[in-house]
Amino acid sequence: MHDSHLLHAAMEVAESMNKSVESSMPDELASIVKMHSRLAVGSAFIPVPGGDMAAAAANIWTMYVRINSELGLPFSDNVVKSLATGVVTNIGGAVAGTLVVGSALKFIPGLGSLGGAAVMGTTVYAITLASGVVYMKAISALLNSSGSADISEEDLKDETSKILGNKDAIAEMIKQGKFDYKDDDD
């Protein structure tokens, strides 16, 4: 995904909002996604199996709220929560085996928790990064098709589902996100 792809998605949203004159907006949007991707790694260290994924989903929800705030989009918390959960479920399906193994390892005291966190850290980073790109692409597509910031919550859900339907693109985002994590970690 490299930062250029993330920045491209952020630029699309900013231009769609007719705020391209505010040159810092794409950087700020990309920064929000990168920060939440890094925070997601912390959720992998929660020793409670299942609690780690709940924290990762809450992190993505918070990321969406911050993106909406930056763009001035007034979607309700319930819609953003349900959208975040749907995106995590969809994208997480592409790497479900890794998440299950990582979470299951946490049942083994001590080294199991560390091993589970290590397995999950890269994956939740990639899921969060991909979730941010998917969300910004959905908003951008809606704004480009409607021509205004008056987009319904249902339209946002539908557009997100369309983007998530491209399983090959999602798999590539996850793969690239894992690669980016290793680069970011260095």
C-alpha positions, 0 to 999 in steps of 0.5 A, a space after each residue: 500500500 505504501 504511503 503514496 497509496 494512502 496519501 492518494 486516497 486521502 487526496 481523493 477525499 480532500 478533492 471530493 470535499 472541494 477542500 483541496 485548497 487546504 493543502 494539509 488535509 490529505 496529509 492530516 487524513 493519512 496521518 490519522 490512518 497511520 496513527 490508528 494503524 500503529 495504535 492497533 498494534 497495541 491492541 494485539 498485546 491485550 492478553 484476553 482472547 477476543 478482547 484484542 479484536 474488540 479493541 482493534 474494532 474500537 480503534 477503527 471506529 475512532 479512526 472513522 470518527 476522526 476522519 469524519 470530523 476532519 472532513 466535517 461529515 456528520 454521520 452518527 456514532 451508531 452508523 460509524 460503529 456499524 460500518 467499522 464493524 462491517 469493514 473489520 469483519 469483511 477485511 478480517 475474513 481475509 486473514 481470519 486464520 492468522 487472527 484466530 491463531 494469534 488470539 488462541 495463543 494467548 490461552 497459553 500463559 507467558 510466551 503464548 501471550 507474547 507469541 499471540 501478540 507478535 502474530 496479531 500485531 502485523 495483521 491488525 496494523 494491516 487491517 486498520 490501514 486497509 480499513 482507512 483506505 476503504 473508508 476514504 475511497 467510499 466517501 470519495 466515490 459518494 462525494 464524486 457521484 453526488 456532487 455534494 457533502 449531502 450523502 446518506 448513511 445508507 449510501 455510505 454503507 452501500 459504497 463501502 460494501 461495493 469496495 469490500 466486494 473486490 476481494 483481490 484488492 482487499 487481499 492486496 491491501 492486507 499484503 501491502 499493509 503487512 509489508 508496510 508494517 515491517 517498513 514502519 517497524 524499522 
